[in-house]
């Protein structure tokens, strides 16, 4: 009997582009696995980079996409705590841009007051912000590793570069939750009021002040810099804007950060941490993931963490092709692009 088919976005070969194709639908999930009906998938700026630079692709053909939100279709042997119909959100290095996916059991149940669309904005972007800021060791800068509600960083100051990005928005909220008194966002001024509603105390317009000029313009230093942009100019500005003993978390992957760059920060008594946004990437990140699962419902239900604003792309999975190109051209600002796989034409 021919296996059931489903629609998916596929990269067929090295730099082979994004194509909407029929592929085999996963059958019964294996031990410790869940078959997820992917109701919403989120796009990320990294999607086109993964394609262009062959990052985290184990082989071809490859189904990309890192942010999943959906309902449990079936559970595999040995899976406890999940049943058909449960809503969950999930992050991975691939597999979201399809209608059904076999995933590991154990990720986060979606809080009751969160829609599937809003939930799909969270997995990678929120993981990047929370691991970079909260995880200890080399995974992050360790400002709140136990997710304490007692404002452990009261009175401290922070700068968020690319504050209106999906990751930057979550970073602002986590800094506010941790007690930071001054939170400066470097972003487009058109997002100023929204970012202040999330917790920013000041917004510096990136269209008026370049990253190169930012240290001179601010004339102050910060206890923490969160770089949600990456690149030489962002990290140079971050280093100059950190106070003695300050800490910088950057979305630039740790595999790309050179020993020389770490040395520049260390020479000035400053810490630099590149973020790998998977909770199983280190013992510190894994411990944080456990603490987060215990606190996520309260964080969302109490309004401490508000999901990204989102834009639903037309055409179901076909929208991935358009959205990825918009990310490549830098034409996405302040919103998360999402698709509805089961609305595919």
Order of alpha helices (4+ residues) and beta strands (2+ residues): beta-beta-beta-alpha-beta-beta-beta-beta-alpha-alpha-beta-alpha-beta-alpha-beta-alpha-beta-alpha-beta-alpha-beta-alpha-beta-alpha-beta
